[in-house]
Amino acid sequence: MTGIKLEGGAQLARTLSGLSESVRGDVLRQVLTEVGEPMRATMATLAPRRPPAPDMADHIVITPLREIDSDRLTETEAAVAIGPARRFFYAGFLEYGTVKMRAFPFMRPAFDQHVRPAIGAIASRLWAVLIGRGLTGARSTTGGLT
């Protein structure tokens, strides 16, 4: 079982709530993109390479969810999708396999490797971005997993 301990979360939430919706969304998406980059890079490394070009492994992207389906998010939420660009729709067939082809998982292993460090880094990165933008005082928090 995974437990998460976040110190300073209430103050972080208050600080974020005090921002305009557009600034809050920009800050959250920036942090999620930064924290998600190691996961994206690992997916690209693990993705199968097959000719001809363009190769799916070279097109693993981080996309803000607002570009995919903004109806799912409230004004205080942000999300990113990490995976192959849309034109590589067959990535799911490679990840899970089919009745005629074995699976070549690359997305789930990358997720499993990076999810715990990412969760721990989100609060720290949020504070750093907020302080860097001059949007809060010099208070900070530590995010960690127990």
Order of alpha helices (4+ residues) and beta strands (2+ residues): beta-alpha-alpha-beta-alpha-beta-alpha-alpha-beta
